[in-house]
Amino acid sequence: MTRRAAVKGLNDLSEPTLTRIELGELNFRRNVGTLRTLLRRYSVTDPELVQQLIELNREAPSEEWLTQYRAFMPTGMPHYVGLEAEAVGIMAYHPTVVYSLLQTPEYAKALFEVQRPVEDTTAEFIKRHVELRMERKRRVLAREDAVRLRIILGEASLRIPLGDEDVMRVQYEEIIRIAQSDHVSIQIVPFRRGYRATNDFTILDLGDLPSRVQTDNAWGAVSTSDKPREVDRFTRRFNAMVGVALGVEETIDFVKELARKQ
């Protein structure tokens, strides 16, 4: 059945909206009746199964908070951010910039300000992106069911200055604070021989759902894939860097030394 056929005659459901529902960006929270209608069209008639699906929909997280940021987000990012907030584990690597969920507001603002002349962005764009980044950080790090967070940073991400010395010192202190959490592992790949990936990436462990890998492309769009072959390839890259990176305690000492020099 095509989406056009599925939504035919439904005034409160369009093809684009159904696409977003299928991608996990929206749910039927406001109109369970539409969900019931679709289930009938899909020949789902077992009362127990229908009730289970309605309960799943009711328990699904609302992503209405993302609505205010959608106009500023690149292609694919709303879907990724929704998945990120529900992940049970996150593995991420960045060679040249502090990973987004570790950033302070000041560091994030300085990063966007550096890019502003080239990307031709506005002050409002920067403000909204910093707000979004901090909200993403809060939703992942402040959850009651702690997310297993494993981050690898290239040494360059800590050496390249953004903003003034105070911005970098506070950023170092924030990394140290987060790294001391029981469910967080942060490692640095130092300037020395050994394998390192050239591009940043993130792997989301979604529990019962297939894991998904995310990468950014040169146009700023966010690409994700849950193909086992791709997820396995990036997992191998991550694990290879774990072996050449500084240990967790060594990393904390390394960042403390950088903070003292500011």
Order of alpha helices (4+ residues) and beta strands (2+ residues): alpha-alpha-alpha-alpha-alpha-beta-alpha-alpha-beta-alpha-alpha-beta-beta-beta-beta-alpha-alpha
